[in-house]
Amino acid sequence: MRKEPLVSIVRMDPKEMSDGADALTICYSYEFTPFGELLLAATARGLCYLAFVTTGKEAVLDELKHRFPNALYKQESDAYQQHALTLVLGLETTAEEPLSLHLAGTDFQLDVWTELLKIPFGDKTSYGMLAAKLNRPKACRAVGTAVGNNPISILIPCHRIVRSSGALGGYHWGLDRKIALLAWEEEHQQQKHALCSNYGSETLKKEK
């Protein structure tokens, strides 16, 4: 099994997000998985969105377009989307480099999403513990908001966040799906075809 990080976050340049991201071309496709249908979307630099189809394809596509309102959209698959699908399904990948996640967000959001990547496969942690790891122990509510704004389901594993009481709490794509993801991870934690210890913890690459 691979030991190196499976994904890495690359921050979008502010220029790429200017004017409603009109400089971006985003390719997207829909794929079926055991956890439900997914919308996968990528720029020329990496996966930028991964979400479950919960209320119809048009609704989830509208959510993507709300993030990048003036981008050019093409319904077609690409290497980033296929790489992501391989990781979601827990299959061995022949890719030599981690999957690039090309994300827009505040410094705080990107810090939270990067910390989420460090939660081991099959484990869970609380909002409070996540805030403590960020050296922001009193920022649980802000951490929760950033977790809720995570644009990459599964691969940035916000489903591994629970309440301090141990209760599962909410999940943007439905509690039943969160339960299914956690159960699948627990079942496959020790199997060879499961993902390695986490989905990746590559240091955030910030544009200069």
Backbone torsions as a table, in degrees:
resi	resn	phi	psi	omega
1	MET	NA	150.9	178.8
2	ARG	-71.0	141.1	179.5
3	LYS	-106.2	-21.4	-177.1
4	GLU	-76.3	165.6	179.3
5	PRO	-57.2	143.1	-179.1
6	LEU	-92.3	-20.8	176.5
7	VAL	-138.2	156.9	174.2
8	SER	-140.4	144.3	-178.8
9	ILE	-95.2	128.4	173.6
10	VAL	-116.9	121.5	-177.0
11	ARG	-75.2	136.3	175.0
12	MET	-67.5	138.8	173.9
13	ASP	-67.7	138.2	177.0
14	PRO	-52.6	-31.6	178.7
15	LYS	-64.3	-31.7	179.2
16	GLU	-69.5	-25.5	-178.9
17	MET	-95.4	-5.9	-178.6
18	SER	-69.2	153.1	179.8
19	ASP	53.1	42.1	177.0
20	GLY	69.0	25.0	179.7
21	ALA	65.2	36.1	-177.1
22	ASP	-69.5	-9.9	178.0
23	ALA	-87.7	-7.3	-176.0
24	LEU	-94.6	143.1	166.7
25	THR	-110.7	125.4	-176.2
26	ILE	-118.3	121.1	175.2
27	CYS	-96.6	140.5	-177.9
28	TYR	-142.6	158.5	177.6
29	SER	-154.9	165.6	176.9
30	TYR	-113.3	136.5	-178.9
31	GLU	-136.7	144.1	177.3
32	PHE	-92.0	138.7	176.8
33	THR	-134.8	167.8	176.7
34	PRO	-61.8	-17.0	-178.3
35	PHE	-96.1	-5.9	-177.6
36	GLY	129.4	170.7	-179.3
37	GLU	-74.3	140.9	-178.5
38	LEU	-118.9	147.4	165.0
39	LEU	-102.5	123.1	176.8
40	LEU	-114.6	137.2	-178.9
41	ALA	-141.0	145.5	-177.0
42	ALA	-146.4	147.6	169.5
43	THR	-92.3	-172.9	177.1
44	ALA	-71.5	-8.0	-175.7
45	ARG	-115.4	-3.7	177.9
46	GLY	154.9	173.6	178.1
47	LEU	-66.6	129.0	-178.0
48	CYS	-114.4	-10.1	-176.9
49	TYR	-160.8	138.5	177.3
50	LEU	-150.1	110.4	-172.9
51	ALA	-142.4	150.1	175.6
52	PHE	-77.0	145.5	173.6
53	VAL	-85.3	105.4	-176.0
54	THR	-107.5	-35.4	-177.8
55	THR	-125.5	27.4	178.4
56	GLY	111.7	153.8	-177.1
57	LYS	-64.3	-39.4	-178.5
58	GLU	-64.0	-38.3	-178.2
59	ALA	-66.0	-44.9	-178.9
60	VAL	-71.3	-32.7	175.8
61	LEU	-67.3	-36.4	176.3
62	ASP	-62.8	-37.1	177.2
63	GLU	-62.2	-42.5	177.1
64	LEU	-62.2	-46.0	-177.8
65	LYS	-68.6	-25.1	175.3
66	HIS	-65.5	-32.9	178.4
67	ARG	-74.3	-35.3	-177.3
68	PHE	-132.4	71.5	-168.0
69	PRO	-62.9	-31.1	-174.7
70	ASN	-109.7	12.3	177.4
71	ALA	-70.2	159.5	173.5
72	LEU	-88.7	126.6	-176.0
73	TYR	-109.4	136.7	176.5
74	LYS	-131.5	125.5	178.2
75	GLN	-84.6	91.2	177.8
76	GLU	-159.0	148.5	179.0
77	SER	-82.7	161.7	177.1
78	ASP	-148.3	-178.7	-175.1
79	ALA	-64.5	-36.5	179.1
80	TYR	-63.6	-44.1	-179.9
81	GLN	-64.3	-42.4	-179.4
82	GLN	-68.3	-36.9	175.5
83	HIS	-62.0	-44.9	179.1
84	ALA	-61.3	-43.2	-179.2
85	LEU	-62.2	-39.7	177.3
86	THR	-59.5	-43.0	179.3
87	LEU	-68.4	-40.6	179.4
88	VAL	-59.5	-40.1	-177.7
89	LEU	-80.0	-4.5	178.3
90	GLY	73.1	25.3	-178.6
91	LEU	-90.9	158.3	174.8
92	GLU	-67.0	139.8	179.1
93	THR	-115.2	144.0	177.5
94	THR	-94.7	0.3	-178.9
95	ALA	-62.5	136.5	-178.4
96	GLU	-84.5	-20.8	-178.2
97	GLU	-117.9	153.6	174.0
98	PRO	-60.3	152.9	175.3
99	LEU	-67.1	127.3	178.7
100	SER	-81.6	127.5	173.5
101	LEU	-106.0	111.5	-175.0
102	HIS	-96.6	98.0	-166.7
103	LEU	-120.6	145.3	173.5
104	ALA	-106.2	136.4	178.5
105	GLY	178.4	170.6	175.7
106	THR	-74.1	166.8	176.7
107	ASP	-56.2	-43.4	-178.0
108	PHE	-65.3	-45.1	178.5
109	GLN	-58.8	-45.5	-178.8
110	LEU	-65.4	-35.1	175.5
111	ASP	-64.1	-43.0	179.3
112	VAL	-64.5	-46.9	-178.6
113	TRP	-63.8	-37.3	177.2
114	THR	-65.2	-39.6	178.8
115	GLU	-67.4	-34.2	177.0
116	LEU	-59.6	-34.5	-179.4
117	LEU	-63.8	-18.8	-176.6
118	LYS	-87.6	-6.2	178.7
119	ILE	-73.6	120.1	-175.5
120	PRO	-61.3	148.0	174.9
121	PHE	-54.0	127.7	179.0
122	GLY	88.4	-7.5	179.1
123	ASP	-99.1	169.6	174.9
124	LYS	-135.9	156.7	174.1
125	THR	-145.5	167.5	-176.6
126	SER	-102.7	165.7	176.0
127	TYR	-59.4	-40.3	-179.3
128	GLY	-64.6	-41.9	179.0
129	MET	-66.5	-37.6	178.3
130	LEU	-65.1	-42.6	178.2
131	ALA	-62.0	-39.7	179.7
132	ALA	-64.5	-40.2	179.4
133	LYS	-65.3	-25.2	177.3
134	LEU	-88.3	4.3	-175.9
135	ASN	59.9	32.6	177.0
136	ARG	-130.7	61.4	-171.6
137	PRO	-61.6	-21.6	-179.8
138	LYS	-96.2	6.6	-174.7
139	ALA	-104.6	33.3	-177.2
140	CYS	-58.0	-41.3	-178.4
141	ARG	-66.5	-42.4	178.3
142	ALA	-65.0	-38.4	176.5
143	VAL	-62.3	-43.2	178.5
144	GLY	-60.8	-39.2	177.9
145	THR	-65.0	-42.6	179.2
146	ALA	-65.5	-39.4	176.4
147	VAL	-61.4	-42.5	179.8
148	GLY	-66.3	-22.6	179.1
149	ASN	-92.9	7.5	179.2
150	ASN	-56.6	122.2	-177.6
151	PRO	-88.4	-3.4	-175.3
152	ILE	-124.1	95.0	179.3
153	SER	-66.8	158.0	176.3
154	ILE	65.4	-60.8	-173.7
155	LEU	-70.8	-35.7	163.9
156	ILE	-98.4	98.4	-160.1
157	PRO	-79.6	70.1	177.0
158	CYS	-68.0	-15.1	176.8
159	HIS	-68.8	-12.0	179.4
160	ARG	-88.2	2.7	178.9
161	ILE	-93.0	128.2	179.5
162	VAL	-128.4	172.3	177.3
163	ARG	-76.3	159.6	-178.7
164	SER	-62.0	-24.0	178.2
165	SER	-74.8	-13.1	-175.3
166	GLY	99.5	-13.3	176.3
167	ALA	-63.7	147.0	-174.5
168	LEU	-67.3	-29.1	-177.7
169	GLY	73.8	-163.5	-176.7
170	GLY	-91.5	178.0	176.8
171	TYR	-158.8	130.8	-174.2
172	HIS	-55.3	-33.5	-175.7
173	TRP	-103.3	18.4	173.1
174	GLY	106.3	135.5	-177.7
175	LEU	-63.7	-38.2	179.4
176	ASP	-59.4	-38.5	179.7
177	ARG	-69.5	-38.7	176.8
178	LYS	-60.1	-44.8	178.6
179	ILE	-60.2	-43.3	-179.2
180	ALA	-64.2	-41.9	179.6
181	LEU	-63.7	-45.5	-179.5
182	LEU	-65.5	-38.7	178.9
183	ALA	-66.2	-40.6	178.9
184	TRP	-63.3	-43.1	-180.0
185	GLU	-63.9	-42.2	179.5
186	GLU	-62.5	-41.1	-178.3
187	GLU	-66.8	-37.2	-173.4
188	HIS	-99.3	4.8	-173.2
189	GLN	-57.0	-38.7	-174.6
190	GLN	-99.3	1.9	-176.2
191	GLN	-90.6	149.9	-174.3
192	LYS	-62.9	-33.1	-175.8
193	HIS	-86.1	-0.4	175.6
194	ALA	-72.2	162.7	174.4
195	LEU	-65.4	159.0	179.5
196	CYS	-71.3	-164.3	-166.8
197	SER	-55.4	-26.1	173.1
198	ASN	-157.7	174.3	179.8
199	TYR	-79.4	-3.2	176.4
200	GLY	134.1	149.1	177.8
201	SER	-143.0	35.9	179.9
202	GLU	-58.7	138.5	177.5
203	THR	-59.2	135.1	179.6
204	LEU	-57.9	128.2	178.1
205	LYS	-97.0	111.4	-178.2
206	LYS	-99.4	138.1	177.2
207	GLU	-68.2	142.5	176.0
208	LYS	-102.7	NA	NA
